[in-house]
């Protein structure tokens, strides 16, 4: 298992002020960090790739799509913009030495039509992501598309929908991730969801029901870790938590009150929780 920590706890872009943060993450014993790639700046991410190599920290990355580059837009021009934005994001991943790019790459976050997904939107999404996956092949990047809960998107909101989407794209560089926060809202059975997702799952987000320290809320952690062990999952396990450090991220993730004592405690306790939970299943 590889253990990571999503930097959205502190930032939505990579900058020099993060050096002490990533040094501390390394010192705590994490295998890597999850970089936000919202700023499409290859030289910046290449610089960070070198820094992280020097620290001995591996990395995954996270991105989102918005209204102007929505992969399922009825506008061909907007879909083309989605392909372009994703290709540039993948190029940034390549520059930074990122092998796995996660996030809701399938559609625009926070955009709603007032109805559920249509057949046309599904087909547009498949066509868009297939083009993107082809580019990911040349960069050595695997896209781990993420379903979100019903309050954040309407296109993919369950394991079943996401598996159907990945199967339809039918490309080895388009896979999926499993997120305990979204599953806690949307899935009727956590074990069944993990089992159904397992053949395509390349990354797992460990996130509490209130986005605070994993293990302190009511996510079904025993079921989660039991079933991940059962299916033989042994990839990235990345903590995703959100606080009040950045107003934009707090607003986007709807964090309106202090959820944990400090970022340092969250980082420390989260790693201990993951390692303890995995070790218990492995004996």
KOLMAR-690280 format. One record per residue (C-alpha): x, y, z; residue number from 1; residue in one letter. Coordinates in pm, 1 decimal, always signed. Layout:
# KOLMAR-690280
east->X | north->Y | up->Z | n->NUM | res->A
...
END
This chain:
# KOLMAR-690280
east->+0.0 | north->+0.0 | up->+0.0 | n->1 | res->X
east->+111.8 | north->+356.6 | up->-70.0 | n->2 | res->X
east->-9.9 | north->+631.5 | up->+161.9 | n->3 | res->X
east->-64.0 | north->+987.2 | up->+39.3 | n->4 | res->X
east->-205.3 | north->+1318.7 | up->+156.8 | n->5 | res->X
east->-404.0 | north->+1556.5 | up->-65.4 | n->6 | res->X
east->-257.0 | north->+1907.9 | up->-58.0 | n->7 | res->X
east->-600.8 | north->+2068.8 | up->-96.9 | n->8 | res->X
east->-589.7 | north->+2074.5 | up->+281.9 | n->9 | res->X
east->-352.7 | north->+2371.3 | up->+236.5 | n->10 | res->X
east->-358.7 | north->+2494.8 | up->-122.3 | n->11 | res->X
east->-519.2 | north->+2489.9 | up->-467.4 | n->12 | res->X
east->-189.1 | north->+2558.0 | up->-647.8 | n->13 | res->X
east->+174.6 | north->+2461.4 | up->-611.9 | n->14 | res->X
east->+399.3 | north->+2740.3 | up->-480.7 | n->15 | res->X
east->+726.9 | north->+2787.8 | up->-293.0 | n->16 | res->X
east->+553.5 | north->+2828.7 | up->+41.8 | n->17 | res->X
east->+458.4 | north->+2460.9 | up->+34.4 | n->18 | res->X
east->+815.9 | north->+2337.5 | up->+73.9 | n->19 | res->X
east->+794.4 | north->+2312.6 | up->+458.1 | n->20 | res->X
east->+456.8 | north->+2139.2 | up->+423.9 | n->21 | res->X
east->+580.2 | north->+1863.6 | up->+193.4 | n->22 | res->X
east->+896.3 | north->+1822.3 | up->+403.2 | n->23 | res->X
east->+677.1 | north->+1764.1 | up->+708.0 | n->24 | res->X
east->+459.1 | north->+1517.2 | up->+513.8 | n->25 | res->X
east->+772.8 | north->+1322.7 | up->+423.6 | n->26 | res->X
east->+896.5 | north->+1330.8 | up->+783.2 | n->27 | res->X
east->+563.6 | north->+1192.0 | up->+907.6 | n->28 | res->X
east->+612.7 | north->+882.9 | up->+690.5 | n->29 | res->X
east->+380.4 | north->+937.1 | up->+394.8 | n->30 | res->X
east->+485.2 | north->+783.1 | up->+63.6 | n->31 | res->X
east->+356.6 | north->+1075.2 | up->-139.9 | n->32 | res->X
east->+138.3 | north->+1379.3 | up->-182.9 | n->33 | res->X
east->-157.0 | north->+1451.9 | up->-409.3 | n->34 | res->X
east->-92.6 | north->+1769.7 | up->-607.1 | n->35 | res->X
east->-372.2 | north->+2000.6 | up->-723.7 | n->36 | res->X
east->-326.1 | north->+2067.7 | up->-1095.0 | n->37 | res->X
east->-560.8 | north->+2355.4 | up->-1168.2 | n->38 | res->X
east->-290.3 | north->+2589.0 | up->-1295.8 | n->39 | res->X
east->-176.0 | north->+2457.1 | up->-1634.5 | n->40 | res->X
east->+188.7 | north->+2552.6 | up->-1601.5 | n->41 | res->X
east->+430.5 | north->+2281.2 | up->-1715.5 | n->42 | res->X
east->+754.6 | north->+2450.8 | up->-1597.2 | n->43 | res->X
east->+604.0 | north->+2499.3 | up->-1249.4 | n->44 | res->X
east->+509.4 | north->+2134.5 | up->-1219.9 | n->45 | res->X
east->+841.0 | north->+2016.4 | up->-1362.9 | n->46 | res->X
east->+1013.6 | north->+2217.4 | up->-1089.5 | n->47 | res->X
east->+795.3 | north->+2050.7 | up->-828.4 | n->48 | res->X
east->+867.9 | north->+1710.0 | up->-974.7 | n->49 | res->X
east->+1239.7 | north->+1767.6 | up->-916.3 | n->50 | res->X
east->+1178.9 | north->+1891.9 | up->-561.6 | n->51 | res->X
east->+969.3 | north->+1590.0 | up->-473.4 | n->52 | res->X
east->+1223.4 | north->+1352.3 | up->-627.8 | n->53 | res->X
east->+1491.2 | north->+1508.5 | up->-408.9 | n->54 | res->X
east->+1269.8 | north->+1459.0 | up->-103.1 | n->55 | res->X
east->+1188.1 | north->+1101.8 | up->-197.9 | n->56 | res->X
east->+814.1 | north->+1174.5 | up->-214.5 | n->57 | res->X
east->+601.1 | north->+1015.4 | up->-483.1 | n->58 | res->X
east->+292.2 | north->+1193.3 | up->-611.7 | n->59 | res->X
east->-53.9 | north->+1161.2 | up->-756.0 | n->60 | res->X
east->-254.8 | north->+1458.4 | up->-882.2 | n->61 | res->X
east->-610.7 | north->+1587.0 | up->-874.3 | n->62 | res->X
east->-797.8 | north->+1810.2 | up->-1117.9 | n->63 | res->X
east->-1153.0 | north->+1921.9 | up->-1198.3 | n->64 | res->X
east->-1343.8 | north->+2041.7 | up->-1501.6 | n->65 | res->X
east->-1569.1 | north->+2347.4 | up->-1501.7 | n->66 | res->X
east->-1850.0 | north->+2494.4 | up->-1712.2 | n->67 | res->X
east->-1615.6 | north->+2630.8 | up->-1979.5 | n->68 | res->X
east->-1448.6 | north->+2294.2 | up->-2039.0 | n->69 | res->X
east->-1729.5 | north->+2053.2 | up->-1958.0 | n->70 | res->X
east->-1671.8 | north->+1710.3 | up->-2120.1 | n->71 | res->X
east->-2047.0 | north->+1644.7 | up->-2148.9 | n->72 | res->X
east->-2154.3 | north->+1986.3 | up->-2279.4 | n->73 | res->X
east->-2397.6 | north->+1992.6 | up->-2574.7 | n->74 | res->X
east->-2152.7 | north->+2238.9 | up->-2731.8 | n->75 | res->X
east->-1885.3 | north->+2075.4 | up->-2944.5 | n->76 | res->X
east->-1661.0 | north->+2376.1 | up->-2880.0 | n->77 | res->X
east->-1687.3 | north->+2332.7 | up->-2501.6 | n->78 | res->X
east->-1614.9 | north->+1960.2 | up->-2533.8 | n->79 | res->X
east->-1311.2 | north->+2043.6 | up->-2745.4 | n->80 | res->X
east->-1200.4 | north->+2282.2 | up->-2470.6 | n->81 | res->X
east->-1236.1 | north->+1994.3 | up->-2223.0 | n->82 | res->X
east->-1007.4 | north->+1776.3 | up->-2433.6 | n->83 | res->X
east->-754.6 | north->+2058.4 | up->-2460.9 | n->84 | res->X
east->-763.0 | north->+2132.8 | up->-2086.6 | n->85 | res->X
east->-726.9 | north->+1765.6 | up->-1997.2 | n->86 | res->X
east->-436.3 | north->+1721.0 | up->-2238.2 | n->87 | res->X
east->-258.4 | north->+2018.9 | up->-2083.4 | n->88 | res->X
east->-329.4 | north->+1882.3 | up->-1735.9 | n->89 | res->X
east->-182.7 | north->+1548.1 | up->-1838.4 | n->90 | res->X
east->+123.8 | north->+1724.8 | up->-1977.2 | n->91 | res->X
east->+166.2 | north->+1891.5 | up->-1636.4 | n->92 | res->X
east->+137.4 | north->+1548.6 | up->-1474.4 | n->93 | res->X
east->+408.3 | north->+1415.3 | up->-1704.9 | n->94 | res->X
east->+632.7 | north->+1710.9 | up->-1620.9 | n->95 | res->X
east->+583.9 | north->+1648.7 | up->-1247.0 | n->96 | res->X
east->+633.9 | north->+1273.9 | up->-1263.9 | n->97 | res->X
east->+271.3 | north->+1200.8 | up->-1181.2 | n->98 | res->X
east->+147.1 | north->+858.3 | up->-1291.9 | n->99 | res->X
east->-211.9 | north->+876.9 | up->-1162.1 | n->100 | res->X
east->-447.6 | north->+1172.4 | up->-1215.1 | n->101 | res->X
east->-772.2 | north->+1161.1 | up->-1021.3 | n->102 | res->X
east->-1080.9 | north->+1378.7 | up->-983.2 | n->103 | res->X
east->-1421.4 | north->+1424.9 | up->-1151.1 | n->104 | res->X
east->-1273.7 | north->+1442.3 | up->-1500.2 | n->105 | res->X
east->-1599.0 | north->+1322.1 | up->-1655.3 | n->106 | res->X
east->-1806.1 | north->+1643.6 | up->-1620.0 | n->107 | res->X
east->-1813.5 | north->+1995.3 | up->-1478.3 | n->108 | res->X
east->-1821.3 | north->+2010.6 | up->-1100.6 | n->109 | res->X
east->-2111.4 | north->+2204.6 | up->-949.0 | n->110 | res->X
east->-2303.3 | north->+2235.2 | up->-1277.8 | n->111 | res->X
east->-2661.6 | north->+2107.9 | up->-1287.7 | n->112 | res->X
east->-2936.1 | north->+2085.2 | up->-1549.6 | n->113 | res->X
east->-3219.7 | north->+2004.6 | up->-1311.5 | n->114 | res->X
east->-3247.4 | north->+1649.5 | up->-1446.3 | n->115 | res->X
east->-3036.8 | north->+1336.7 | up->-1447.9 | n->116 | res->X
east->-2776.6 | north->+1248.3 | up->-1711.4 | n->117 | res->X
east->-2900.6 | north->+1189.1 | up->-2065.3 | n->118 | res->X
east->-2793.2 | north->+931.9 | up->-2322.5 | n->119 | res->X
east->-2641.0 | north->+1211.5 | up->-2530.1 | n->120 | res->X
east->-2436.7 | north->+1334.6 | up->-2234.4 | n->121 | res->X
east->-2312.2 | north->+983.0 | up->-2167.3 | n->122 | res->X
east->-2199.5 | north->+944.6 | up->-2527.8 | n->123 | res->X
east->-2036.1 | north->+1288.7 | up->-2533.1 | n->124 | res->X
east->-1852.8 | north->+1203.2 | up->-2213.9 | n->125 | res->X
east->-1732.1 | north->+870.9 | up->-2352.6 | n->126 | res->X
east->-1606.5 | north->+1030.5 | up->-2675.0 | n->127 | res->X
east->-1432.0 | north->+1311.6 | up->-2488.1 | n->128 | res->X
east->-1261.3 | north->+1087.4 | up->-2234.8 | n->129 | res->X
east->-1150.2 | north->+841.3 | up->-2501.4 | n->130 | res->X
east->-960.0 | north->+1121.8 | up->-2676.1 | n->131 | res->X
east->-810.5 | north->+1228.3 | up->-2345.7 | n->132 | res->X
east->-711.9 | north->+871.7 | up->-2256.0 | n->133 | res->X
east->-523.3 | north->+840.9 | up->-2583.9 | n->134 | res->X
east->-312.3 | north->+1141.6 | up->-2486.1 | n->135 | res->X
east->-264.6 | north->+998.3 | up->-2136.5 | n->136 | res->X
east->-110.2 | north->+690.2 | up->-2295.3 | n->137 | res->X
east->+167.8 | north->+894.5 | up->-2455.7 | n->138 | res->X
east->+239.8 | north->+1064.4 | up->-2119.7 | n->139 | res->X
east->+235.7 | north->+745.8 | up->-1913.1 | n->140 | res->X
east->-54.2 | north->+874.7 | up->-1701.3 | n->141 | res->X
east->-360.4 | north->+680.7 | up->-1587.3 | n->142 | res->X
east->-678.7 | north->+881.3 | up->-1529.6 | n->143 | res->X
east->-871.9 | north->+771.1 | up->-1220.8 | n->144 | res->X
east->-1211.8 | north->+929.8 | up->-1277.0 | n->145 | res->X
east->-1409.0 | north->+1000.0 | up->-961.6 | n->146 | res->X
east->-1781.9 | north->+988.8 | up->-904.7 | n->147 | res->X
east->-1915.5 | north->+1256.7 | up->-674.2 | n->148 | res->X
east->-2226.4 | north->+1277.6 | up->-460.8 | n->149 | res->X
east->-2555.2 | north->+1421.5 | up->-588.0 | n->150 | res->X
east->-2487.7 | north->+1762.1 | up->-432.7 | n->151 | res->X
east->-2168.6 | north->+1816.5 | up->-632.6 | n->152 | res->X
east->-2263.8 | north->+1674.2 | up->-973.5 | n->153 | res->X
east->-2536.4 | north->+1481.1 | up->-1148.9 | n->154 | res->X
east->-2350.7 | north->+1282.5 | up->-1415.3 | n->155 | res->X
east->-2174.6 | north->+1008.0 | up->-1216.8 | n->156 | res->X
east->-2294.1 | north->+954.5 | up->-859.7 | n->157 | res->X
east->-2234.8 | north->+585.0 | up->-793.1 | n->158 | res->X
east->-1995.1 | north->+299.1 | up->-849.5 | n->159 | res->X
east->-2240.2 | north->+135.0 | up->-1089.1 | n->160 | res->X
east->-2259.1 | north->+444.0 | up->-1312.8 | n->161 | res->X
east->-1882.9 | north->+493.1 | up->-1303.5 | n->162 | res->X
east->-1806.7 | north->+132.0 | up->-1392.1 | n->163 | res->X
east->-2048.6 | north->+156.6 | up->-1686.3 | n->164 | res->X
east->-1873.5 | north->+474.9 | up->-1799.7 | n->165 | res->X
east->-1524.1 | north->+325.8 | up->-1772.6 | n->166 | res->X
east->-1636.9 | north->+16.3 | up->-1960.9 | n->167 | res->X
east->-1787.7 | north->+230.9 | up->-2236.6 | n->168 | res->X
east->-1469.8 | north->+438.1 | up->-2276.6 | n->169 | res->X
east->-1288.2 | north->+105.4 | up->-2297.5 | n->170 | res->X
east->-933.2 | north->+236.9 | up->-2267.3 | n->171 | res->X
east->-655.9 | north->+105.4 | up->-2038.3 | n->172 | res->X
east->-557.7 | north->+457.6 | up->-1932.2 | n->173 | res->X
east->-907.9 | north->+545.0 | up->-1808.2 | n->174 | res->X
east->-988.4 | north->+381.4 | up->-1476.4 | n->175 | res->X
east->-1172.3 | north->+494.7 | up->-1162.2 | n->176 | res->X
east->-1117.5 | north->+582.1 | up->-799.7 | n->177 | res->X
east->-1323.8 | north->+508.0 | up->-491.1 | n->178 | res->X
east->-1391.9 | north->+783.1 | up->-237.2 | n->179 | res->X
east->-1527.0 | north->+695.3 | up->+107.9 | n->180 | res->X
east->-1697.1 | north->+1036.0 | up->+148.3 | n->181 | res->X
east->-1908.8 | north->+1011.0 | up->-165.5 | n->182 | res->X
east->-1978.9 | north->+640.1 | up->-112.6 | n->183 | res->X
east->-2100.3 | north->+715.6 | up->+240.4 | n->184 | res->X
east->-2373.3 | north->+932.0 | up->+85.7 | n->185 | res->X
east->-2461.8 | north->+738.4 | up->-227.6 | n->186 | res->X
east->-2406.7 | north->+364.2 | up->-186.1 | n->187 | res->X
east->-2656.7 | north->+127.0 | up->-26.6 | n->188 | res->X
east->-2386.7 | north->-131.7 | up->+50.0 | n->189 | res->X
east->-2024.2 | north->-32.0 | up->+100.6 | n->190 | res->X
east->-1886.6 | north->-387.1 | up->+54.1 | n->191 | res->X
east->-2087.1 | north->-437.6 | up->-266.0 | n->192 | res->X
east->-1971.1 | north->-101.3 | up->-401.3 | n->193 | res->X
east->-1603.4 | north->-174.6 | up->-333.4 | n->194 | res->X
east->-1631.2 | north->-520.2 | up->-488.4 | n->195 | res->X
east->-1801.1 | north->-386.6 | up->-800.5 | n->196 | res->X
east->-1540.1 | north->-112.2 | up->-840.4 | n->197 | res->X
east->-1238.5 | north->-329.8 | up->-761.4 | n->198 | res->X
east->-1139.0 | north->-438.1 | up->-1116.4 | n->199 | res->X
east->-1108.6 | north->-73.6 | up->-1223.4 | n->200 | res->X
east->-998.5 | north->+95.7 | up->-898.3 | n->201 | res->X
east->-647.7 | north->+245.9 | up->-905.4 | n->202 | res->X
east->-678.2 | north->+494.0 | up->-617.7 | n->203 | res->X
east->-880.7 | north->+522.6 | up->-295.9 | n->204 | res->X
east->-959.0 | north->+847.3 | up->-115.7 | n->205 | res->X
east->-987.1 | north->+807.3 | up->+259.2 | n->206 | res->X
east->-1226.2 | north->+1080.4 | up->+372.0 | n->207 | res->X
east->-1449.4 | north->+1107.5 | up->+678.1 | n->208 | res->X
east->-1820.6 | north->+1187.8 | up->+653.1 | n->209 | res->X
east->-1755.9 | north->+1546.4 | up->+770.4 | n->210 | res->X
east->-1422.3 | north->+1580.3 | up->+584.8 | n->211 | res->X
east->-1228.9 | north->+1577.6 | up->+911.4 | n->212 | res->X
east->-982.4 | north->+1322.5 | up->+1056.4 | n->213 | res->X
east->-1059.7 | north->+973.3 | up->+919.8 | n->214 | res->X
east->-1175.3 | north->+738.8 | up->+1192.8 | n->215 | res->X
east->-1347.1 | north->+1007.5 | up->+1399.9 | n->216 | res->X
east->-1685.1 | north->+1002.4 | up->+1224.1 | n->217 | res->X
east->-1942.0 | north->+749.9 | up->+1105.2 | n->218 | res->X
east->-1804.7 | north->+620.1 | up->+774.9 | n->219 | res->X
east->-1824.9 | north->+239.4 | up->+780.9 | n->220 | res->X
east->-1452.0 | north->+195.5 | up->+825.3 | n->221 | res->X
east->-1452.3 | north->-170.7 | up->+928.9 | n->222 | res->X
east->-1654.8 | north->-262.5 | up->+620.0 | n->223 | res->X
east->-1433.6 | north->-42.3 | up->+405.2 | n->224 | res->X
east->-1098.7 | north->-184.5 | up->+515.1 | n->225 | res->X
east->-1230.2 | north->-541.5 | up->+538.6 | n->226 | res->X
east->-1352.8 | north->-529.6 | up->+179.1 | n->227 | res->X
east->-1047.0 | north->-350.6 | up->+39.0 | n->228 | res->X
east->-842.4 | north->-631.4 | up->+194.1 | n->229 | res->X
east->-1080.8 | north->-893.8 | up->+57.6 | n->230 | res->X
east->-1047.8 | north->-768.1 | up->-301.7 | n->231 | res->X
east->-670.5 | north->-740.1 | up->-268.8 | n->232 | res->X
east->-645.2 | north->-364.4 | up->-313.0 | n->233 | res->X
east->-282.7 | north->-256.4 | up->-272.3 | n->234 | res->X
east->-254.2 | north->+79.4 | up->-449.0 | n->235 | res->X
east->-266.5 | north->+444.0 | up->-343.3 | n->236 | res->X
east->-465.5 | north->+526.9 | up->-31.0 | n->237 | res->X
east->-483.8 | north->+906.4 | up->-11.6 | n->238 | res->X
east->-630.5 | north->+1115.9 | up->+269.8 | n->239 | res->X
east->-865.1 | north->+1385.8 | up->+141.6 | n->240 | res->X
east->-974.7 | north->+1635.7 | up->+405.6 | n->241 | res->X
east->-1070.4 | north->+2000.8 | up->+389.3 | n->242 | res->X
east->-1037.9 | north->+2284.7 | up->+637.1 | n->243 | res->X
east->-1060.9 | north->+2661.4 | up->+655.2 | n->244 | res->X
east->-707.7 | north->+2745.6 | up->+540.7 | n->245 | res->X
east->-821.4 | north->+2861.5 | up->+195.8 | n->246 | res->X
east->-1148.4 | north->+3055.1 | up->+156.3 | n->247 | res->X
east->-1200.9 | north->+2934.8 | up->-202.9 | n->248 | res->X
east->-1154.2 | north->+2568.3 | up->-112.4 | n->249 | res->X
east->-1364.1 | north->+2606.5 | up->+203.4 | n->250 | res->X
east->-1647.0 | north->+2758.2 | up->-0.7 | n->251 | res->X
east->-1622.9 | north->+2492.5 | up->-272.7 | n->252 | res->X
east->-1624.6 | north->+2206.9 | up->-21.6 | n->253 | res->X
east->-1885.5 | north->+2372.0 | up->+205.6 | n->254 | res->X
east->-1668.6 | north->+2380.0 | up->+515.9 | n->255 | res->X
east->-1827.5 | north->+2642.3 | up->+739.8 | n->256 | res->X
east->-1675.2 | north->+2554.6 | up->+1078.1 | n->257 | res->X
east->-1348.7 | north->+2423.2 | up->+1219.4 | n->258 | res->X
east->-1348.3 | north->+2047.5 | up->+1166.7 | n->259 | res->X
east->-1024.1 | north->+1941.9 | up->+1339.5 | n->260 | res->X
east->-767.5 | north->+2088.5 | up->+1584.1 | n->261 | res->X
east->-492.8 | north->+2146.0 | up->+1325.6 | n->262 | res->X
east->-366.9 | north->+2034.7 | up->+985.8 | n->263 | res->X
east->-63.2 | north->+1877.9 | up->+1156.2 | n->264 | res->X
east->-280.3 | north->+1663.2 | up->+1380.6 | n->265 | res->X
east->-499.6 | north->+1560.6 | up->+1089.9 | n->266 | res->X
east->-194.5 | north->+1455.6 | up->+888.6 | n->267 | res->X
east->-43.2 | north->+1263.1 | up->+1180.4 | n->268 | res->X
east->-361.5 | north->+1090.2 | up->+1297.3 | n->269 | res->X
east->-478.5 | north->+1005.1 | up->+946.1 | n->270 | res->X
east->-161.0 | north->+819.8 | up->+854.1 | n->271 | res->X
east->-166.4 | north->+628.1 | up->+1180.4 | n->272 | res->X
east->-532.2 | north->+537.0 | up->+1122.6 | n->273 | res->X
east->-470.5 | north->+406.8 | up->+770.3 | n->274 | res->X
east->-162.1 | north->+206.7 | up->+863.1 | n->275 | res->X
east->-327.9 | north->+60.5 | up->+1171.2 | n->276 | res->X
east->-641.1 | north->-35.1 | up->+975.2 | n->277 | res->X
east->-444.0 | north->-203.8 | up->+695.1 | n->278 | res->X
east->-205.4 | north->-382.3 | up->+933.7 | n->279 | res->X
east->-497.5 | north->-526.8 | up->+1130.8 | n->280 | res->X
east->-631.6 | north->-696.8 | up->+817.3 | n->281 | res->X
east->-291.0 | north->-823.2 | up->+711.8 | n->282 | res->X
east->-218.4 | north->-971.0 | up->+1050.7 | n->283 | res->X
END
